[in-house]
């Protein structure tokens, strides 16, 4: 098993800012939609990976199937993060760092909003049938704008490679 490094967007921005000598800096370019989407999705997927890690730690005695599903999800998140980072990191020295940081902040805000909406929806959807409650909660969360933005990160087919 090889060890993989997944670096936070803030850390990457800091590394890039210190790696380019001040005298050699050129005006930063505005990021393209693909670059902004990459920065946003890096933030989303990093939070999702942290939550998946937390689920794995919180349920050490989970049955084989549940543990396998969580691990598969974690692997998919890591692969998508690596792909996004391999696209964005080489471009970062030339791009407006504030725009990229704003995309990362939007990701954090959207995840917080979706989690809060989920808690509210779970309370609103209390029913006797657990399956019906889950469907109701999911439908309410999926109707939010934050969910739709985050869902864009499920399949990162907007990358050119």
C-alpha positions as CSV (number, residue, x, y, z in Angstrom):
1,X,0.0,0.0,0.0
2,X,1.5,3.3,-1.0
3,X,1.1,6.5,1.1
4,X,-0.6,9.4,-0.6
5,X,-0.4,13.0,0.3
6,X,-3.5,15.2,0.0
7,X,-2.7,18.8,0.7
8,X,-5.3,21.4,1.8
9,X,-6.0,24.3,-0.6
10,X,-4.9,26.8,2.0
11,X,-1.6,25.0,2.4
12,X,-1.1,24.9,-1.4
13,X,-1.8,28.7,-1.6
14,X,0.8,29.3,1.1
15,X,3.4,27.2,-0.6
16,X,2.8,28.9,-3.9
17,X,2.9,32.4,-2.4
18,X,6.3,31.7,-0.8
19,X,7.8,29.7,-3.7
20,X,7.7,32.5,-6.2
21,X,10.2,35.3,-5.6
22,X,8.7,38.7,-5.2
23,X,10.7,40.3,-8.0
24,X,9.7,37.6,-10.5
25,X,5.9,37.9,-9.9
26,X,3.7,38.8,-12.8
27,X,0.2,40.0,-12.4
28,X,-2.0,37.2,-11.3
29,X,-4.5,35.9,-13.9
30,X,-8.1,35.5,-13.1
31,X,-8.8,31.7,-12.8
32,X,-11.0,30.1,-15.5
33,X,-14.3,28.5,-14.6
34,X,-12.5,25.1,-14.6
35,X,-9.8,26.3,-12.2
36,X,-12.4,27.8,-9.9
37,X,-14.5,24.6,-10.0
38,X,-11.3,22.7,-9.2
39,X,-10.5,24.8,-6.2
40,X,-14.1,24.6,-5.0
41,X,-14.2,20.8,-5.4
42,X,-10.9,20.3,-3.7
43,X,-12.5,22.0,-0.6
44,X,-15.6,19.9,-0.9
45,X,-13.8,16.6,-1.3
46,X,-11.4,17.3,1.5
47,X,-14.3,17.9,3.9
48,X,-16.0,14.8,2.6
49,X,-12.8,12.8,3.1
50,X,-12.5,14.0,6.6
51,X,-16.1,13.1,7.4
52,X,-15.5,9.6,5.8
53,X,-12.4,9.2,8.0
54,X,-14.4,10.2,11.0
55,X,-17.1,7.6,10.1
56,X,-14.4,4.9,9.8
57,X,-12.9,5.8,13.2
58,X,-16.4,6.1,14.8
59,X,-17.4,2.6,13.8
60,X,-14.3,0.4,14.3
61,X,-16.6,-2.7,14.7
62,X,-18.6,-2.0,11.6
63,X,-19.5,-5.2,9.7
64,X,-17.5,-6.1,6.6
65,X,-19.9,-4.7,4.1
66,X,-20.3,-1.3,5.7
67,X,-16.6,-0.9,6.3
68,X,-15.9,-1.9,2.7
69,X,-18.4,0.7,1.4
70,X,-16.8,3.5,3.5
71,X,-13.3,2.5,2.4
72,X,-14.4,2.4,-1.2
73,X,-15.9,5.9,-0.8
74,X,-12.7,7.1,0.8
75,X,-10.6,5.7,-2.1
76,X,-12.8,7.4,-4.7
77,X,-12.5,10.7,-2.8
78,X,-8.7,10.4,-2.7
79,X,-8.5,9.6,-6.4
80,X,-10.6,12.6,-7.3
81,X,-8.6,14.9,-5.0
82,X,-5.4,13.8,-6.6
83,X,-6.8,14.4,-10.0
84,X,-8.0,17.9,-9.1
85,X,-4.7,18.8,-7.5
86,X,-2.7,17.5,-10.4
87,X,-4.7,19.9,-12.6
88,X,-4.7,23.0,-10.3
89,X,-1.4,23.0,-8.5
90,X,0.8,23.6,-11.5
91,X,-1.4,26.6,-12.5
92,X,-1.6,28.2,-9.0
93,X,1.6,30.3,-9.2
94,X,0.0,32.3,-12.1
95,X,-3.6,32.6,-10.7
96,X,-5.2,35.1,-8.4
97,X,-4.9,33.4,-5.0
98,X,-7.8,35.3,-3.5
99,X,-10.2,34.0,-6.1
100,X,-9.0,30.4,-5.4
101,X,-9.3,31.0,-1.7
102,X,-12.8,32.3,-2.2
103,X,-13.8,29.2,-4.0
104,X,-12.5,27.1,-1.1
105,X,-14.4,29.2,1.4
106,X,-17.6,28.8,-0.7
107,X,-17.0,25.0,-0.4
108,X,-16.8,25.2,3.4
109,X,-19.9,27.4,3.6
110,X,-21.8,25.0,1.3
111,X,-20.9,21.9,3.3
112,X,-21.9,23.7,6.5
113,X,-25.2,24.7,4.9
114,X,-26.0,21.2,3.7
115,X,-25.2,19.7,7.1
116,X,-27.5,22.3,8.8
117,X,-30.2,21.7,6.2
118,X,-29.9,18.0,6.8
119,X,-30.4,18.5,10.6
120,X,-33.4,20.7,10.0
121,X,-34.9,18.4,7.4
122,X,-34.4,15.4,9.7
123,X,-36.4,17.1,12.4
124,X,-39.1,18.3,9.9
125,X,-39.4,14.8,8.4
126,X,-40.0,12.8,11.6
127,X,-42.4,10.0,10.7
128,X,-43.0,6.5,11.9
129,X,-41.5,4.8,8.8
130,X,-37.7,5.2,8.8
131,X,-37.5,4.8,5.1
132,X,-40.0,7.5,4.4
133,X,-38.2,9.8,6.8
134,X,-34.9,9.3,5.1
135,X,-36.5,9.9,1.6
136,X,-38.1,13.1,2.9
137,X,-34.8,14.4,4.5
138,X,-32.8,13.6,1.3
139,X,-35.3,15.3,-0.9
140,X,-35.2,18.5,1.2
141,X,-31.4,18.6,1.3
142,X,-31.1,17.9,-2.5
143,X,-33.4,20.8,-3.2
144,X,-30.9,23.3,-1.8
145,X,-28.5,25.4,-4.0
146,X,-25.6,24.3,-1.9
147,X,-26.3,20.7,-2.7
148,X,-26.4,21.4,-6.4
149,X,-23.1,23.2,-6.3
150,X,-21.5,20.3,-4.3
151,X,-23.1,17.7,-6.5
152,X,-21.0,19.1,-9.4
153,X,-18.0,17.6,-7.5
154,X,-19.3,14.1,-7.6
155,X,-18.1,13.5,-11.1
156,X,-15.2,15.8,-12.0
157,X,-15.8,15.4,-15.7
158,X,-15.3,19.2,-16.2
159,X,-11.5,18.6,-16.1
160,X,-9.9,18.4,-19.5
161,X,-8.1,15.2,-18.7
